[in-house]
Amino acid sequence: MTPPGTHVAGQTGRAAQADPAVSVRLDILKKRADFLRTARARRQPMPGFLLQARCRAPDEAPGDTIRVGFTCSRKVGNAVTRNRAKRRLRALARDVLPEAGQPGWDYVLVGRPGATVARPFAALRADLVKALGRIHGGRS
């Protein structure tokens, strides 16, 4: 086993680092009812996306998981543009939610026309961290 933080030859990106396992698991929302329940809860509009979030009831799903969903309407663009926007939102969620999200919560990232695809990824990342801070009580 490679010590944490060392580079593994032949690999690039996050997989190249032997980081300790993250204790929070990300699950994907798939049922329409879950999306609708999240849409009725907290909302935080940001320049690149809309974040919807809610704390799950204890009997709904395991409390040690974070569930996340992604949606882009036809207003975002054609199928190619919508898929690109959703890919960017998925990458964003994988990058930020394990550290900044809270277990026992559902999050839905809604793409915005033009902004989700065109906005720099670093700006999207900063937006998500700020939105999560606002959703969970801090005014960042």
Secondary structure as GFF3:
##gff-version 3
##sequence-region A 1 140
A	DSSP	three_ten_helix	13	16	.	.	.	ID=ss1
A	DSSP	beta_strand	25	28	.	.	.	ID=ss2
A	DSSP	alpha_helix	32	39	.	.	.	ID=ss3
A	DSSP	beta_strand	42	45	.	.	.	ID=ss4
A	DSSP	beta_strand	49	55	.	.	.	ID=ss5
A	DSSP	beta_strand	65	71	.	.	.	ID=ss6
A	DSSP	three_ten_helix	74	76	.	.	.	ID=ss7
A	DSSP	alpha_helix	79	100	.	.	.	ID=ss8
A	DSSP	beta_strand	105	111	.	.	.	ID=ss9
A	DSSP	alpha_helix	115	118	.	.	.	ID=ss10
A	DSSP	alpha_helix	121	135	.	.	.	ID=ss11
###
